[in-house]
């Protein structure tokens, strides 16, 4: 298995260092990392270059995508990895902290026959001093969004080979073969399309070999939840019923 990890990044100089360190702390470091600098204007690329120069214990590449958008950046990273020989590709985001056993868990899921896998997204506790109710808020938001997704008309089609499963883009892994067959992430902005949902639904036409694993864990930023509030965050994830003036909260 030749696993690559893709991290799309737009002006993440304050967050990406922690993400890189967490990847270096994985129990299994047999992977190659590609960071996609998505038309950034800050020091994100420099931080990645310095990390790579310090010998992270795995290969590190930086590619640039001038078309702004999480879908475009992620797709560029995945296709770069596949062209370089990746047989499996995982994604997390530049404001997230994968669990130290994330890579190992992803590989186990693939070994068990899954072609697309995701798992729990839990709140980071190192960004802000979180109260107990705040620590439980992000999982509740995700569970609510996942429940909504099961009944969303856009996720219903008799041709689907399996049920809708919510798979956050910051915690997803797929075989290279399936990614290409499915057409990959749509090359869009997150304001237009939730590219993770689009990929899941493309896969559902092709195979039932996808699912969630409890040990494939990523800790996500709560900065958007802090900025939007609970109700607006739910609206954002529910088909962009809430559209903030500033999506890229930094």
C-alpha positions in Angstrom: 0.0 0.0 0.0 1.4 3.4 -1.0 -0.5 5.9 1.1 -0.3 9.6 0.6 -1.9 12.3 2.8 -3.2 15.5 1.3 -3.6 18.7 3.3 -5.3 21.6 1.5 -4.3 24.9 3.0 -5.3 28.6 2.6 -3.6 31.1 4.8 -3.1 28.6 7.7 0.2 29.9 9.1 -1.3 29.9 12.6 -2.6 26.4 12.4 -0.7 24.2 10.0 2.4 23.8 12.3 0.3 21.8 14.8 -1.2 19.7 12.0 2.3 18.9 10.7 3.6 18.0 14.2 0.6 15.7 14.7 1.3 13.9 11.4 4.9 13.5 12.5 3.7 11.9 15.8 1.7 9.2 14.0 2.4 5.6 15.1 2.7 4.7 11.5 4.7 7.2 9.4 4.9 5.1 6.2 3.2 7.7 4.1 4.0 10.7 1.9 2.5 14.2 2.6 1.5 16.7 0.0 0.4 20.1 1.2 -1.6 22.2 -1.4 -1.0 25.9 -1.0 -4.3 27.2 -2.3 -3.5 30.7 -3.5 -2.3 31.7 0.0 -0.7 35.0 0.8 0.8 34.3 4.2 3.7 32.1 5.5 2.0 28.7 5.2 4.3 27.5 2.4 7.4 28.6 4.3 6.3 26.8 7.4 5.8 23.6 5.4 9.2 24.0 3.7 10.9 24.4 7.1 9.1 21.4 8.4 10.3 19.3 5.4 13.8 20.5 5.8 13.9 19.3 9.4 13.4 15.7 8.3 9.9 14.8 9.3 10.5 11.1 8.9 8.3 10.9 5.7 8.3 12.6 2.4 6.8 16.1 2.2 5.8 17.9 -1.0 4.2 21.3 -1.6 2.1 22.0 -4.7 0.3 25.2 -5.5 -3.3 25.6 -6.7 -4.2 29.1 -7.9 -7.9 28.3 -8.2 -9.3 29.2 -4.9 -11.6 26.5 -3.3 -11.4 23.5 -1.0 -12.6 21.2 -3.8 -10.1 22.5 -6.3 -7.2 22.3 -3.8 -8.1 18.8 -2.5 -8.5 17.5 -6.0 -5.2 18.9 -7.1 -3.5 17.2 -4.2 -5.2 13.9 -4.8 -4.4 13.8 -8.4 -0.8 14.8 -7.7 -0.5 11.9 -5.3 -2.0 9.4 -7.7 0.2 10.6 -10.6 3.2 10.0 -8.3 2.2 6.4 -7.5 -0.2 6.6 -4.6 -2.6 3.6 -4.4 -4.5 5.1 -1.5 -5.0 8.8 -0.5 -6.2 10.3 2.8 -7.1 13.9 3.5 -7.1 16.0 6.6 -7.2 19.8 6.8 -4.7 22.4 7.9 -6.6 23.3 11.0 -7.1 19.7 12.2 -5.2 17.2 14.4 -5.4 13.6 13.4 -5.3 11.1 16.2 -1.8 9.6 16.6 -3.3 6.3 15.4 -5.1 7.8 12.4 -2.8 6.5 9.7 -2.7 3.0 11.2 -6.5 3.0 11.5 -7.0 4.1 7.9 -4.7 1.3 6.7 -6.6 -1.2 8.7 -9.9 -0.1 7.2 -8.4 -0.5 3.7 -7.1 -3.9 4.7 -10.6 -4.9 5.7 -11.9 -4.2 2.2 -13.2 -0.6 2.5 -12.5 1.6 -0.5 -13.7 4.9 1.1 -13.5 5.4 4.8 -14.1 8.1 7.4 -14.6 8.4 11.1 -15.4 10.6 14.1 -14.7 14.4 13.9 -14.1 15.6 17.5 -13.4 19.2 18.7 -9.9 20.4 19.3 -9.3 21.5 22.8 -6.0 23.4 22.3 -7.3 26.4 20.3 -9.5 27.9 23.0 -10.3 27.1 26.6 -13.4 25.1 26.0 -16.2 24.5 28.5 -17.7 21.1 28.9 -20.8 22.0 26.9 -18.6 23.4 24.1 -16.7 20.1 23.9 -19.9 18.3 23.3 -21.3 20.9 20.8 -19.2 20.0 17.7 -20.1 16.3 17.9 -23.8 17.2 18.3 -23.6 19.5 15.3 -22.0 16.8 13.2 -24.6 14.2 14.4 -27.4 16.6 13.5 -26.0 17.3 10.1 -25.5 13.6 9.5 -29.1 12.9 10.5 -30.3 15.6 8.2 -28.2 14.2 5.4 -30.0 10.8 5.5 -33.3 12.5 4.6 -32.0 15.2 2.3 -33.6 14.9 -1.1 -30.3 15.4 -2.8 -28.9 12.3 -1.1 -31.8 10.0 -2.3 -31.6 8.0 -5.5 -32.7 4.5 -6.2 -29.5 3.9 -8.1 -27.3 4.4 -5.0 -25.7 1.1 -3.9 -25.7 2.0 -0.2 -27.0 4.5 2.3 -25.8 8.1 2.8 -23.0 8.4 5.2 -21.6 11.8 6.3 -17.8 11.8 5.8 -16.1 15.1 6.7 -13.6 16.2 4.1 -11.0 16.7 6.8 -11.2 13.0 7.7 -11.6 10.9 4.6 -9.5 8.3 2.8 -10.1 6.6 -0.5 -8.4 4.2 -2.9 -6.8 5.9 -5.9 -8.7 3.6 -8.3 -12.1 4.6 -6.8 -11.2 8.3 -6.6 -10.5 8.4 -10.3 -13.6 6.3 -11.2 -15.8 8.6 -9.1 -14.4 11.7 -10.8 -12.8 13.0 -7.6 -13.8 16.0 -5.6 -15.6 18.6 -7.6 -13.3 21.5 -8.3 -15.4 24.0 -6.5 -15.4 26.5 -3.6 -16.9 25.4 -0.4 -19.4 28.3 -0.7 -20.8 26.6 -3.8 -20.7 22.8 -3.0 -19.7 20.7 0.0 -17.1 18.7 -1.9 -17.0 15.9 0.6 -20.7 15.2 0.3 -20.4 15.3 -3.5 -17.6 12.7 -3.5 -19.6 10.4 -1.2 -22.6 10.5 -3.4 -20.5 9.9 -6.5 -19.0 6.8 -4.8 -22.5 5.5 -3.9 -23.2 5.0 -7.5 -20.2 2.7 -7.9 -19.7 0.6 -4.8 -21.1 -0.2 -1.3 -17.6 -0.7 0.0 -17.5 2.5 2.1 -18.1 3.2 5.7 -17.2 4.7 9.1 -14.6 3.4 11.5 -14.6 4.5 15.2 -10.8 4.5 15.3 -10.3 6.8 12.3 -10.4 10.0 14.4 -9.6 13.6 13.6 -9.9 16.6 15.9 -11.3 19.6 14.1 -11.1 23.3 14.7 -14.1 25.0 16.4 -13.3 28.4 15.0 -16.2 28.4 12.6 -18.6 27.3 15.3 -17.3 30.1 17.5 -17.7 32.6 14.7 -21.1 31.5 13.4 -22.8 30.2 16.5 -24.7 27.0 16.7 -27.8 27.8 14.7 -25.9 29.5 11.9 -23.4 26.7 11.8 -26.2 24.2 11.3 -27.6 26.3 8.6 -24.2 26.5 6.9 -23.9 22.7 6.8 -27.5 22.3 5.8 -27.2 23.3 2.2 -25.7 26.7 3.0 -29.0 28.0 4.3 -26.8 30.4 6.2 -24.2 32.2 4.1 -21.7 34.2 6.2 -20.0 37.3 4.8 -16.6 35.7 5.6 -16.3 31.9 5.1 -12.6 31.7 5.7 -12.5 32.3 9.4 -9.0 32.7 10.6 
